[in-house]
Amino acid sequence: MPDLEPSRLFDPRTSVILIGSNRALLNWVAYALVRSYPGGYLWGHVRLDGEVYDEDDLLRKHIIPPERFISVEPNELKRDEFAGSVAVGGLARSEKDEEAIRQFSDFLRLPQQTQRLFSELPRKGPTPILVLSCAHRLAALYTVEAVSPTLRSIVELGGSTLQIWADAPTSARLAFEHVLHLKRDELRNWKEAVLSVEKGWPTGPLRTGAEVRLGELPLVTTVLDHGP
């Protein structure tokens, strides 16, 4: 089976969600998918107070370089609906470009932490993939209706995003352009874990409906053979 290429998975810009139950294995698979992307990656993690990483989690092993790692509390990633609504009300009377208004108001609705991050991204060349582990911890802060415009803003203004959902999936997953489920995800037997593709790419091993063992994906085995 042909290998995956990060440039094919994340360029042009797109949104991907990786869903499963084993947080440590999810993180390792996500890392394998982004580590060799030409534009690099930034790894955000939604932390809880007193959180202890699993023993084999790459976050505990400090695999992610410090300059690429951002740890935030859930409330730091809350949308600001009021700011976006005020912007729409103020601009609609004087601005005719509805698309520009929409982009600006969507940007203001993004969390301030995310706005600051976008301001620091490179202006030229490929932008880094924006990874977010434990994204399920934001579920209570985002209605299903808010997920789609948030993802659209991230992709338009920031870059491709890969979000890691270590909990039961919800209908919000369908707002992502690509949806992957990690099944039979025991870390000690990771080669038998299966990527099940609910919404995939037009070609390649991760087409819609495909089910692929991790042990058949060289991009993943290269990392995990030397990982946990």
C-alpha positions in Angstrom: 0.0 0.0 0.0 1.5 3.4 -1.0 2.6 5.7 1.8 0.9 8.9 2.8 2.5 12.2 2.1 1.8 15.1 4.5 1.8 17.6 1.7 -1.1 15.6 0.0 -3.0 15.4 3.3 -2.8 19.0 4.4 -2.2 21.0 1.2 -4.4 22.7 0.0 -5.5 23.9 3.4 -8.0 21.6 5.1 -9.4 20.5 8.4 -9.0 17.0 9.8 -10.3 15.4 13.0 -8.8 12.2 14.4 -11.2 10.4 16.8 -10.5 7.5 19.2 -10.3 6.4 22.8 -6.6 5.9 23.4 -5.2 9.4 23.9 -1.5 8.3 23.8 -1.9 6.5 20.5 -4.0 9.3 19.0 -1.2 11.7 19.8 1.5 9.4 18.3 -0.5 9.0 15.1 -1.2 12.7 14.8 2.5 13.4 15.3 3.4 10.9 12.6 1.1 12.6 10.1 2.4 16.2 10.7 6.1 15.9 11.7 7.5 16.0 8.1 5.1 18.6 6.7 7.1 21.2 4.7 5.6 24.1 6.6 6.1 22.5 10.0 3.5 22.3 12.7 2.4 24.0 16.0 1.0 21.7 18.7 -1.7 23.0 21.0 -3.0 21.0 24.0 -6.2 21.6 25.9 -5.1 20.9 29.5 -6.9 20.3 32.7 -5.7 21.3 36.1 -3.6 18.6 37.6 -3.5 16.6 34.4 -1.1 13.7 34.3 -0.1 12.4 30.9 -0.2 8.6 30.2 3.2 7.0 30.7 3.8 6.4 27.0 2.3 9.7 25.8 4.6 11.7 23.6 3.6 14.8 25.6 5.0 13.2 28.7 8.2 12.2 26.8 8.5 15.8 25.5 8.8 14.7 21.9 7.2 18.0 20.7 9.9 20.8 20.7 9.1 23.5 23.3 9.0 26.2 20.7 6.2 24.3 18.9 4.1 23.4 21.9 1.3 25.5 23.5 -0.7 24.4 26.5 -4.0 26.2 27.1 -6.9 25.9 29.4 -10.3 25.3 27.8 -11.7 28.7 28.5 -8.7 30.3 26.7 -10.2 28.8 23.5 -13.7 30.1 23.9 -15.3 32.0 21.0 -16.3 35.7 21.5 -19.7 35.8 19.8 -20.3 39.4 21.0 -17.2 40.9 19.3 -18.1 39.3 16.0 -21.7 40.5 16.2 -20.6 44.1 17.0 -18.3 44.0 14.1 -21.0 43.0 11.7 -23.3 45.7 12.9 -20.6 48.4 12.6 -19.3 47.4 9.2 -22.5 46.5 7.3 -23.6 50.1 7.1 -20.4 51.3 5.4 -18.9 48.3 3.7 -20.2 46.7 0.6 -17.8 43.7 0.5 -19.9 41.1 2.4 -17.2 38.4 2.2 -14.7 40.8 3.8 -17.2 41.6 6.5 -17.8 37.9 7.1 -14.1 37.1 7.4 -13.4 40.0 9.7 -16.3 39.2 12.0 -15.4 35.5 12.0 -11.9 36.4 13.0 -13.1 38.5 15.9 -15.2 35.6 17.1 -12.1 33.5 17.4 -10.5 33.1 20.8 -8.0 35.9 21.5 -5.3 33.3 22.0 -5.9 32.0 18.5 -5.9 35.5 17.1 -2.5 36.2 18.7 -1.2 32.9 17.3 -2.3 33.8 13.7 -0.6 37.2 14.0 2.7 35.4 14.5 2.5 32.9 11.6 4.8 33.4 8.6 3.4 35.7 5.9 5.1 33.9 3.0 5.5 30.2 2.2 3.6 27.3 3.6 1.9 27.8 7.0 2.3 25.3 9.8 -0.3 22.7 10.5 -2.2 23.7 13.7 -2.6 20.6 15.8 -4.9 20.5 18.9 -4.9 17.5 21.2 -7.7 16.8 23.6 -10.0 19.0 21.5 -13.0 17.1 22.9 -12.5 19.2 26.1 -13.9 22.2 24.2 -17.2 20.5 23.3 -19.1 22.3 26.1 -17.9 25.7 24.8 -18.9 25.2 21.1 -22.4 24.5 19.8 -22.5 22.3 16.8 -23.5 25.4 14.7 -20.3 27.2 15.9 -17.9 24.5 14.8 -18.2 25.1 11.1 -17.5 28.9 11.0 -14.7 28.4 13.5 -13.0 25.8 11.3 -13.5 27.9 8.3 -11.8 30.9 10.0 -8.9 28.8 11.1 -8.3 27.4 7.7 -8.7 30.7 5.9 -6.7 32.8 8.3 -4.3 30.3 9.9 -3.7 27.1 8.1 -4.6 23.4 8.0 -5.8 22.0 11.3 -5.6 18.5 12.8 -7.7 18.1 15.9 -7.5 15.1 18.2 -10.7 13.9 19.8 -10.2 11.4 22.6 -13.9 10.8 23.4 -17.1 9.5 21.8 -17.7 11.4 18.5 -20.5 13.9 18.1 -22.2 15.3 15.0 -19.8 18.2 15.2 -17.2 16.0 13.5 -19.1 16.4 10.2 -18.0 20.0 10.0 -14.5 18.8 9.4 -13.5 18.2 5.8 -11.9 14.9 6.7 -12.9 12.5 9.5 -10.7 9.6 10.7 -11.6 7.1 13.4 -8.9 5.1 15.2 -10.2 1.7 16.1 -8.8 -1.2 18.1 -6.4 1.3 19.4 -4.3 -0.5 22.1 -0.9 1.1 22.2 0.9 -2.1 22.9 -0.6 -3.6 19.8 -0.6 -0.5 17.7 0.1 -2.2 14.3 -3.3 -3.8 14.4 -5.1 -0.5 15.1 -7.2 0.6 12.2 -7.8 4.0 10.7 -11.4 4.0 9.5 -12.1 6.8 7.0 -15.5 8.4 7.3 -14.7 11.5 5.2 -11.5 11.0 3.2 -9.4 12.2 0.3 -10.2 11.7 -3.4 -7.3 9.3 -3.9 -4.8 7.3 -1.9 -5.1 4.9 1.0 -7.4 7.3 3.0 -10.2 7.5 0.6 -13.8 7.7 2.0 -14.8 4.3 3.3 -11.3 2.9 3.6 -10.0 0.9 6.6 -6.2 0.7 7.0 -4.1 -0.9 9.6 -1.5 1.4 11.1 1.1 -1.3 10.4 0.5 -0.8 6.7 1.3 2.9 6.7 5.0 3.6 6.5 4.5 7.2 7.5 3.2 6.0 10.8 5.4 2.9 11.3 8.5 5.0 10.9 7.6 6.9 14.0 5.9 4.3 16.1 8.6 1.6 15.5 10.9 4.0 17.4 8.3 5.7 19.6 6.5 4.2 22.6 
